[in-house]
Amino acid sequence: MKHGDPLNGLLFVLAHYWTFLGTITWTPNCVFLSYLNDTHIVGLMNEVILSFDHLSTQLALVRLKAKVSKCILWNPSRIFLGVEIPQGCILVIDDLCILGV
């Protein structure tokens, strides 16, 4: 598989599918939105971090790895309830502004 291969997206989704499905059933209170290699997990802070940890562990089983330095954890409530944020994750506690193009 080379960069630019038209089948890359399909092959990635096939490798990612079972790990993703396992995490969804493991944390049913979170909402998962995914497009190819971009995944968004929405829910309570504790559950989102647990879901991320579970997904990362499952991805390692198929030789994939979440790039934590590209992950953004948005928490407008500023309440952390004793959870440990993944090392290297960007934390945003300000108001959210999204621009879609």
C-alpha positions as CSV (number, residue, x, y, z in Angstrom):
1,M,0.0,0.0,0.0
2,K,1.5,3.3,-1.1
3,H,0.5,6.9,-0.3
4,G,-2.1,8.0,-2.9
5,D,-3.3,4.5,-3.6
6,P,-7.1,4.8,-4.3
7,L,-7.8,1.8,-2.1
8,N,-6.0,3.2,1.0
9,G,-9.3,4.6,2.5
10,L,-11.1,1.3,2.0
11,L,-8.2,-0.8,3.4
12,F,-7.9,1.5,6.4
13,V,-11.6,1.3,7.2
14,L,-11.5,-2.5,7.0
15,A,-8.6,-2.7,9.4
16,H,-10.2,-0.1,11.7
17,Y,-13.8,-1.4,11.6
18,W,-13.6,-4.2,14.3
19,T,-11.5,-2.1,16.7
20,F,-13.9,0.8,16.3
21,L,-17.0,-1.5,16.7
22,G,-15.5,-3.0,19.8
23,T,-15.0,0.4,21.4
24,I,-18.5,1.6,20.5
25,T,-20.1,-1.4,22.2
26,W,-17.7,-1.1,25.2
27,T,-18.7,2.5,25.9
28,P,-22.3,2.9,24.7
29,N,-22.8,6.3,26.4
30,C,-20.4,8.0,24.0
31,V,-21.2,9.1,20.4
32,F,-18.6,8.2,17.8
33,L,-18.2,10.1,14.5
34,S,-15.6,8.8,12.2
35,Y,-14.5,9.5,8.6
36,L,-11.5,7.4,7.4
37,N,-8.8,8.1,10.0
38,D,-10.5,11.0,11.8
39,T,-12.5,9.9,14.8
40,H,-14.5,12.2,17.2
41,I,-15.7,10.9,20.5
42,V,-18.4,12.9,22.3
43,G,-19.6,12.3,25.8
44,L,-18.7,12.8,29.5
45,M,-15.1,13.5,30.1
46,N,-14.4,10.3,32.0
47,E,-16.1,8.2,29.4
48,V,-14.4,9.9,26.4
49,I,-11.0,9.3,27.9
50,L,-11.8,5.7,28.7
51,S,-13.1,5.3,25.1
52,F,-9.9,6.8,23.7
53,D,-7.7,4.5,25.9
54,H,-9.8,1.5,24.8
55,L,-9.6,2.5,21.1
56,S,-5.9,3.1,21.3
57,T,-5.3,-0.4,22.8
58,Q,-7.5,-2.0,20.2
59,L,-5.8,-0.2,17.3
60,A,-2.4,-1.4,18.6
61,L,-3.7,-5.0,18.0
62,V,-4.0,-4.2,14.2
63,R,-0.7,-2.3,14.1
64,L,-2.3,1.2,14.1
65,K,-1.6,4.0,16.5
66,A,-3.5,7.1,17.5
67,K,-1.3,10.2,17.0
68,V,-1.9,11.8,20.4
69,S,-0.1,15.0,19.5
70,K,-2.9,15.6,16.9
71,C,-5.6,14.9,19.4
72,I,-7.6,17.8,20.9
73,L,-9.6,17.4,24.1
74,W,-12.3,20.1,24.3
75,N,-13.8,20.5,27.8
76,P,-15.9,23.7,28.1
77,S,-17.1,22.8,31.6
78,R,-13.5,22.9,32.9
79,I,-14.4,20.0,35.2
80,F,-12.0,17.1,35.1
81,L,-13.2,14.8,37.9
82,G,-9.8,13.3,38.6
83,V,-9.3,11.8,35.1
84,E,-5.8,11.6,33.6
85,I,-5.5,13.3,30.2
86,P,-3.5,11.3,27.6
87,Q,0.2,12.6,27.6
88,G,0.7,14.9,24.6
89,C,-3.0,15.6,24.0
90,I,-3.9,19.3,23.4
91,L,-6.4,20.5,26.0
92,V,-8.8,23.3,25.1
93,I,-11.0,24.8,27.8
94,D,-12.1,28.0,26.0
95,D,-15.2,28.6,24.0
96,L,-15.5,26.6,20.8
97,C,-15.4,28.2,17.4
98,I,-15.7,25.9,14.3
99,L,-15.2,27.1,10.8
100,G,-16.1,24.6,8.1
101,V,-15.1,25.1,4.5
